[in-house]
Amino acid sequence: MGERATLLYGIGAPRTGTSWLYGFLDAHPQCAMPVAKEMHYWDTVEGMNPDWQKDAVVAQIGRLRDRIARVDSGEEEGRLPRLRRRLRQMERWLAVLVIGARDPRAYVDILYEGAEDAKLVADITPAYCLLPQKRLREMAEVVPETRFLFLMRDPVDRYWSQCRFMAGRRAARAGQGNTEEVARQLLDKALRGENADIAQRGDYTAVLAKLAALPKERVMCGFYEDLFKPGSVRALCDFLGIDRVKVNLNEKVNAGPEVELDEPRRAALQRMLAPQYAAVAEEMGALPEAWQRNMERV
C-alpha cells in the first residue's frame, strides 16, 4: 500500500442510518471495510462494556467454525475461502480487543489489512459518540488523515424507532410477544426517566460539543432525513475523498417493525426532547422538515 488511506469514524445514535452507511461504503470500489461494521475498539479501551464486546466476538467465532464444519459441498462450497478468511480475521480481532490500549497499532493493522490502493477505510461504531472528548482527540491522530461523520435523526422519530427495534429483537429472541406493547412499555420507561441509555445515546447536544474540539475540516455532521438524497451522497463522497457513485437510495437497512405512535406519547416525547431540537437548530441552522414539524408542536 502506498499513501495510507483516510480513516473514517462513523458515529451517532442507534437508528440514524449507520448500517446503510456501512453498506454503501462496503460496495464502493475505493473503500476497504473491516471484518465487522462495528469494531468497538475505542469504547473497549475506554472500559465501556468490554466483556460484552469480547463475548460477542467469541460467539461469532463459534458460529463461523460451526458453519465451516458443515460446509463441504453444493452452493456453499465456493464460500469456504471467504469464511476461513473471516474466521482468521475474527480470531485476530479478539486478540486486539484483549490487548486493548496496550497496542493500538494492532487495531490499525487490522483496519488496513488488504486496503492496498483504497482511498478510505472505516470503523462504523455508533457507540463512539459516548466517548469523552479526550478519546476522540486521540482517535483523530491515530493515522495522518481521519474523518468523523456524526449522523442525527429527528429526536422523536429516532427515540421511537429505537424502542420499536428493541421490542422486535426481544420478540424474536423469545419467539413470541406483542411487539407493539413492548415498544410502548420501553417508551413509557424512558418517559419516566428509567431508560437512561436510550436518552444518552440520543444526546446530540453533548456530542456536538465534544466534536467542536476537533479540526472542522475533519468533521461532518449530517441528518438521517437528508442522507438518502443524491446531493447528500455527493457531499459525503467529497468529504471522504472518494469518487461519486450511483447508489440505491430506496433500500431500507435494519428497518424496525412499523408501529404507530399514539398522540399522547408523541406529545410527551416532544416535550422531553425539546432541548435537543433547540440545541441542534442553534448549531446547524436549517433543520429537515420532520424536525421542524416536531419542533412546532412543542
Summary of the structure (lengths in Angstrom):
residues: 298
radius of gyration: 20.1
end to end distance: 53.4
largest distance: 60.4
contacts: 874
relative contact order: 0.16
helix: 62%
strand: 9%
